[in-house]
């Protein structure tokens, strides 16, 4: 009788252990399912990027003399009165050289004049007359003109071109190597249209 009671007790213990194991398995499965059903954790918002400071120089660095860009000479910068006078003297000397046919020396003199005073209009004009194509500047249309006694190429340039200092490009227009050797009676080409003939003088009354 005791053996049967002990046997029943062992059977009940095994059944109890089996139920407990089943309950533990169900609890573990329920926990796994709850973990799968829960939403994923929201990532923490990242901090905004910190702006990198620019490489601009500090006020102290900007105030240093070596921090500034090297100054370059400005072509239109004003010059002193002494420099302007010296430059004009060199341009006048170049005119004499051009009249004598010394183009190379005149070019060097004009370049020196413009280095002293970049605003020297006479030097710039004479240098352009040396370097430019005279036909491109003055045009192909021209008319013949006979040089009158006492006339120079400068006076003719003043009369027909409106500028006495345009004598050299007019000389090149006529292939005159030495402008000051122009003589009376010589026929040259003057750019543009021939002016209308002057009216004949009215006859004096008897």
GICOR-V246149 format. One record per backbone hydrogen bond with DSSP energy under -1.0 kcal/mol. NH is the residue of the N-H (numbers start at 1). CO is the residue of the C=O. Records with the same first field share a line. If there is no record, write none. Layout:
BEGIN
NH->CO, CO
END
This chain:
BEGIN
5->1
6->2
7->3
8->4
9->5
10->6
11->7
12->8
13->9
14->10
15->11
16->12
17->13
18->14
19->15
20->16
21->17
22->18
23->19
24->20
25->21
26->22
27->23
28->24
29->25
30->26
31->27
32->28
33->29
34->30
35->31
36->32
37->33
38->34
62->58
63->59
64->61
67->64
77->74
84->80
85->81
86->82
87->83
88->84
89->85
90->86
91->87
92->88
93->89
94->90
95->91
96->92
97->93
98->94
99->95
100->96
101->98
102->97
103->101
106->102
107->103
108->104
109->105
110->106
111->107
112->108
113->109
114->110
115->111
116->112
117->113
120->117
124->120
125->121
126->122
127->123
128->124
129->125
130->126
131->127
132->128
137->133
138->134
139->135
143->190
145->188
147->186
151->148
156->152
157->153
158->154
159->155
160->156
161->157
163->157
166->163
170->166
171->167
172->168
173->169
174->170
175->172
176->171
180->99
181->178
182->179
185->147
186->183
188->145
190->143
192->141
END
